[in-house]
């Protein structure tokens, strides 16, 4: 496995995390909505468009840790990350190795 590929995958995930941060900020500005905010899957696949319903408390708690990402079950890559939590409809994964370092720097 090339470390270049690993870095690119990590950057994709960081990009999706940025999208989700914008969603979270909008959510806070508009106050509570009836439906749960919908976030995007943060897996390494740049064309993945899966959506995740994440409880706001869980989102904020996980977001405080730069190595943690949300994704659809089955989208995790054991070479990049390990699953730390399983929820209904989504996983919380922790970046390992090079991907973890990139995630912390982005
Ligand atoms: Zn995905």
Boltz pocket constraint, residues with backbone or C-beta under 6 A from the ligand:
constraints:
  - pocket:
      binder: B
      contacts: [[A, 41], [A, 42], [A, 43], [A, 44], [A, 45], [A, 48], [A, 49], [A, 50], [A, 71], [A, 72], [A, 75]]
      max_distance: 6.0
